[in-house]
Amino acid sequence: MKYKGTLGCVSGLALACAAFAAQATEEIKGAGGGMSAATATPSAVTQAMHDNAAKDGQNFLQTNGNYGQSRFYPAGQINAQNVARLHPAWIFQTDVLDSL
């Protein structure tokens, strides 16, 4: 692909990021290899969903997981049998020497 100017580079980067995110989503769902044209339809998040976030294995709605900030995700997708197969999907490094 050839892009003209900064806007083209930014657009190309955005497309590459979107494609990567789509592939990562499919891998998380367990689909494996290829990329899919299917997209998720967002739904409204209610107060009841936030109140029950600690028990919700389908969504990670809040920073640190829930109001108690336990950082625990109750889904059974990752378990004792498959945890060893986890690997980093991406790494972002900055030149900031202090903590973020």
C-alpha positions in Angstrom: 0.0 0.0 0.0 1.2 3.5 -0.7 0.0 6.5 1.3 0.4 10.2 0.6 1.3 12.5 3.5 0.7 12.2 7.2 -3.0 11.6 6.9 -2.5 8.6 4.7 0.0 7.1 7.2 -2.4 7.7 10.1 -5.2 6.1 8.1 -3.1 3.2 7.2 -2.1 2.7 10.8 -5.7 2.9 11.9 -6.7 0.2 9.4 -3.8 -2.0 10.5 -4.8 -1.6 14.2 -8.5 -2.4 13.4 -7.5 -5.5 11.5 -5.3 -6.6 14.4 -8.1 -6.0 16.9 -10.5 -8.0 14.8 -8.1 -10.9 14.6 -7.4 -10.8 18.4 -11.1 -10.8 19.1 -11.6 -13.9 17.0 -8.7 -15.6 18.8 -10.2 -14.8 22.2 -13.5 -16.3 21.0 -11.6 -19.5 20.2 -12.1 -19.2 16.4 -8.4 -19.6 15.8 -6.8 -18.4 12.6 -8.6 -16.3 10.2 -10.2 -12.9 10.4 -14.0 -12.5 10.3 -16.2 -9.8 8.9 -18.6 -10.2 11.7 -18.7 -7.4 14.3 -20.3 -7.3 17.7 -23.3 -5.1 18.3 -22.9 -2.9 21.4 -25.6 -3.0 23.9 -26.6 -0.6 26.6 -24.9 -0.9 30.0 -27.3 -0.6 32.9 -26.6 0.3 36.5 -27.7 -3.2 37.4 -24.9 -4.6 35.2 -22.4 -2.4 37.0 -23.7 -3.5 40.4 -23.2 -7.1 39.4 -19.9 -6.7 37.6 -18.0 -8.9 40.0 -20.1 -11.9 39.0 -20.3 -11.1 35.2 -18.2 -13.5 33.2 -19.3 -12.1 29.9 -18.2 -8.4 30.3 -15.4 -6.5 32.0 -17.3 -3.2 32.5 -15.2 -1.3 35.0 -11.6 -0.4 35.6 -10.2 -3.2 37.9 -13.3 -5.3 37.3 -15.8 -4.0 39.8 -16.6 -1.4 42.4 -14.3 -3.3 44.9 -11.5 -3.1 42.3 -10.6 -6.8 42.8 -9.1 -7.1 39.3 -10.7 -10.6 39.2 -12.6 -11.8 36.1 -15.0 -14.7 36.9 -15.2 -16.2 33.4 -14.2 -19.8 33.0 -12.4 -19.1 29.6 -9.0 -19.2 31.3 -8.6 -22.2 33.7 -5.9 -24.5 35.2 -5.8 -26.6 32.0 -5.2 -23.8 29.5 -3.5 -21.0 31.4 0.0 -22.2 30.3 -1.0 -21.4 26.7 -1.4 -17.7 27.4 1.0 -15.3 25.6 1.3 -11.5 25.2 -0.9 -10.2 22.3 0.9 -6.9 22.2 3.2 -4.7 24.2 3.3 -0.9 24.4 6.4 0.8 25.6 6.9 4.5 26.3 10.0 6.6 27.1 8.4 7.6 30.4 10.8 6.5 33.2 8.3 7.3 36.0 5.3 5.2 36.6 2.2 5.8 34.6 
